[in-house]
Amino acid sequence: MDKCKILIIEDETALLYALKAELSQNNFEVLTAVDGEKGLEAIEQEKPNVVILDLLLPGIDGFEILRRTKKNPATKNIPIIVITNLGDKESFEKGKKLGADDYLVKTDYSLEEVIKKLNNLIEKSKAC
């Protein structure tokens, strides 16, 4: 059976590497991108099972990635977890409206809680 493929689009390298290490230990195939262009390219080319997406990115921001991914028939069903520092109500509502399956504010969740949320989403959406 193929490993579940997770794409992390995050420009904060400490968090990116921590998430990648944790997911790799949990037997996921992990792809990474550190800016919006590379992230969008990876979504379209790799068709990951799930995307973990930061909103504040160099180049194309996470909101635009959400919009384009959910508009594209080939990628619209890929579950996306937003993980961001934007904790305001407007950003949350915009993220959910654009199709985020979950919206986590970085300061409110530990690495273990993010992994738990990811596993719950995978189970619920049957993404893997």
N, C-alpha and C positions, 0 to 999 in steps of 0.2 A: 504494500500500500504506500502511496506517495505521502510524503510529509505535508502537513498543512503549511501553506506559504503565506507568510505575514510580511507586509511591506511597512516599514517605519519611515515616515517622512518627518524629519526633525532636524533643526539646525543647531540645537544645543547638544554638543558632542558628548558631554558627560551622561546626559539622560539617554541619548541614542545608544551609547555603548552599554549602559546598564540594562536597558530594555533588550537589546540584542543578546547580551550574555544570558539573561534570565530566560528569554524565549528559546534560545538555542539549547539550554539545559533541559527545557521542557519538551524537547524533540520537535520544535518547529523549524522549518526552513525560513531563514530571516533575510530579507532584502532591505537595503537602506538607501535613502536619498537625503541630501542635506539642503536642497533647495526645491522650489516649486516646479521648475522646468524638468529637472531630473525625476522628481516624484511623479509628475503627470506622465512622463515618458515611460516610467517603470510600470505604472498602472496599465497603460495601454498595451505595452509589449509583454509584460509578465503575467497579467491577469491574476494578481494574488487572491487568495481566499478571503483575506481581511486586510484593511489598511488602518494603521494607527497614524493619525494626521495632526500635526501642529498647525495652528492658524497663522502665526507670525513667522513667515518664511522669507528669505531673500527671493527676489524675482516674483513669480506668481504666488499669491498668498493662498492660505488654506481654504478660504471661502470660495475662491475661483476654482481651485482643484475640486472641491466638493461639487460645485455647480457643473463643471465640465464632465466629471466622472458620472454623475447621476443623469446627465443629459444624453450621454453616449450609450446607445443600445447595447454595445459590447461590454460595458463596464457598470451599467446602472444598478445591477443587483449585488455588487461587491459591498459587503458591510464595512462601514467606516466608523471608527472610534476617534473622536476629536479629543486631543489632550493638549491643553493650552493654558497660558497664564491669563487669558481673557475671561474673567469671572463675572463680567457685567451682564445684566439681563438681556440687553439688545444683542450682544454677541451670541449668547446662548440661544435665543430665539431664532436668530439668523442661521446659525449652524444647524439647528433642528429642522428649520424650514427648507434648507438646502439639501437635507437628506442624511444628516449625521445620525447614526443608529444609537450612539451614546456620546455624551459630552462631559468630559472630566476636566476640572481645573487642577493643574499640576500640584498646587500647594495643598489640595484637599485629599490627595490619594498617595498611598505608599506604592512602591513597585509591586508588592504582593497583591495589593488591591486592584491595580491595573491589570495584572495577569488574571486575577479572578474574574474581573469584568469581561476581559477578552474571552476567557473560557466559557462564561455564561452566554455571551453573544454568539460564539461559534456553535454551542449546543442549540440555542434557540433558533438560529438562522440555518442550521445544518450546512454551514459554510465549508466544512472540511469533511 
